C-alpha cells in the first residue's frame, strides 16, 4: 500500500418498502478528496489507520449493519455511518466468485 488519493463518495436513497430499512442507494452528493493508502496492484483504497473498521471520510469509524434480508447477508458485510448516508460493502467470498465468474474481474 502506498499513499494516494481517493474520492469519499456520498450516497442517497429512499426506503424500497414503507416501514423497512431496505434502501436502494445511488451516488448522490458531492464527493470529497481524501488521503488514503492505495494498493498498487488492485487499486483498493483504505484510509490511514482504518484497520478492519471502515471509516466515513467525514465522520470517522462506521458501525456494522445487520443485514435486513438474506440477499444482503449473501452479499457480505455492510457498514454504515450513523451521521450520514455513507455505506461500505465488504463483499463475501460468494459474491466475489460470482463477479469473477462473469468475467468482470
Buried (B, 14 or more C-beta within 10 A) or exposed (E): EEEBEBBBBBBEEEEEEEEEBEBEEEEEEEEEEBEBBBEEEEEEBBBEEBEEBBBBBEEEBBEEBEBBEEEBEEBBBBBBBEEBBBBBBEEBEEBEEBEEEEEEE
